[in-house]
Amino acid sequence: MSKTASLLFAVAAVVLMLATGVAISHNGWLAALFFILTFVVIGAGFIYRAKALKRK
């Protein structure tokens, strides 16, 4: 996995985690949505890494 892709997935996950934290105090459903999106982005990063390693 390239450094750029790693950085992109890490920053996206951290931004979604921060959004989840902020949304908890405002709207529970929105917090749940951000929580699920956070895990989707983290999972996509692992899938991308696995496919990149398989290509090598």
Backbone as numpy.savetxt, mean C-alpha at the origin, in Angstrom:
# Nx Ny Nz CAx CAy CAz Cx Cy Cz
13.32 -6.23 -8.00 12.47 -5.07 -8.00 13.37 -3.83 -8.00
13.06 -2.88 -8.82 13.87 -1.67 -8.89 13.66 -0.80 -7.66
14.62 0.06 -7.43 14.53 0.95 -6.27 13.36 1.92 -6.42
13.09 2.33 -7.63 11.98 3.26 -7.88 10.64 2.62 -7.55
10.47 1.37 -7.99 9.22 0.67 -7.70 9.07 0.42 -6.21
10.16 0.05 -5.55 10.12 -0.16 -4.10 9.71 1.11 -3.38
10.30 2.22 -3.78 9.98 3.51 -3.17 8.53 3.88 -3.41
8.04 3.63 -4.61 6.65 3.94 -4.95 5.68 3.16 -4.07
5.91 1.85 -3.93 5.03 1.05 -3.10 5.12 1.46 -1.63
6.32 1.77 -1.16 6.48 2.16 0.25 5.79 3.49 0.53
5.97 4.46 -0.33 5.35 5.77 -0.12 3.83 5.67 -0.21
3.34 4.89 -1.17 1.89 4.74 -1.31 1.29 4.08 -0.06
1.98 3.08 0.47 1.48 2.40 1.66 1.48 3.33 2.87
2.54 4.12 3.02 2.61 5.04 4.16 1.55 6.13 4.05
1.33 6.64 2.86 0.29 7.66 2.67 -1.09 7.10 3.00
-1.34 5.87 2.56 -2.64 5.25 2.88 -2.77 4.97 4.37
-1.68 4.60 5.04 -1.74 4.40 6.49 -2.04 5.71 7.22
-1.42 6.79 6.77 -1.71 8.09 7.37 -3.16 8.50 7.12
-3.64 8.24 5.91 -5.03 8.56 5.59 -5.98 7.75 6.46
-5.62 6.50 6.73 -6.45 5.66 7.61 -6.50 6.26 9.01
-5.36 6.69 9.51 -5.30 7.28 10.84 -6.13 8.55 10.95
-6.08 9.37 9.94 -6.87 10.61 9.94 -8.36 10.30 9.80
-8.68 9.33 8.96 -10.09 9.00 8.70 -10.76 8.34 9.89
-9.98 7.72 10.78 -10.58 7.06 11.95 -11.40 8.05 12.77
-10.90 9.26 12.92 -11.61 10.24 13.75 -12.77 10.91 13.01
-12.83 10.75 11.69 -13.88 11.42 10.92 -14.99 10.49 10.46
-14.61 9.36 9.88 -15.61 8.48 9.28 -15.09 7.05 9.33
-15.82 6.19 9.99 -15.40 4.80 10.13 -15.36 4.04 8.82
-16.35 4.29 7.94 -16.37 3.58 6.66 -15.20 4.01 5.78
-14.89 5.27 5.80 -13.75 5.76 5.02 -12.45 5.19 5.56
-12.34 5.07 6.87 -11.16 4.46 7.48 -11.03 3.01 7.07
-12.15 2.30 7.03 -12.13 0.90 6.61 -11.70 0.77 5.15
-12.16 1.69 4.31 -11.76 1.68 2.90 -10.26 1.91 2.75
-9.73 2.90 3.46 -8.29 3.16 3.40 -7.49 1.98 3.95
-8.01 1.33 4.99 -7.35 0.17 5.57 -7.23 -0.96 4.55
-8.32 -1.21 3.84 -8.31 -2.26 2.81 -7.38 -1.88 1.66
-7.42 -0.61 1.24 -6.55 -0.15 0.16 -5.08 -0.26 0.55
-4.77 -0.03 1.83 -3.40 -0.17 2.29 -2.90 -1.60 2.09
-3.72 -2.57 2.48 -3.31 -3.96 2.32 -3.27 -4.38 0.86
-4.11 -3.80 0.03 -4.07 -4.09 -1.41 -2.75 -3.60 -2.00
-2.33 -2.39 -1.63 -1.08 -1.85 -2.15 0.12 -2.67 -1.65
0.11 -3.04 -0.38 1.20 -3.85 0.16 1.24 -5.21 -0.55
0.08 -5.82 -0.72 0.01 -7.10 -1.43 0.46 -6.99 -2.87
0.09 -5.90 -3.53 0.52 -5.69 -4.91 2.03 -5.55 -4.99
2.62 -4.93 -3.99 4.07 -4.82 -3.95 4.75 -6.17 -3.84
4.21 -7.05 -2.99 4.77 -8.39 -2.86 4.59 -9.19 -4.15
3.44 -9.05 -4.79 3.20 -9.76 -6.05 4.15 -9.26 -7.13
4.33 -7.96 -7.21 5.24 -7.37 -8.20 6.67 -7.87 -7.98
7.08 -7.92 -6.71 8.42 -8.40 -6.39 8.59 -9.86 -6.77
7.61 -10.69 -6.48 7.69 -12.11 -6.82 7.79 -12.32 -8.33
7.01 -11.56 -9.08 7.07 -11.69 -10.54 8.40 -11.19 -11.08
8.94 -10.14 -10.48 10.23 -9.62 -10.91 11.35 -10.62 -10.64
11.28 -11.29 -9.48 12.29 -12.31 -9.17 12.15 -13.52 -10.08
10.92 -13.85 -10.45 10.70 -15.01 -11.34 11.25 -14.73 -12.73
11.19 -13.48 -13.18 11.70 -13.12 -14.51 13.21 -13.23 -14.59
13.90 -13.06 -13.45 15.36 -13.13 -13.46 15.82 -14.51 -13.53
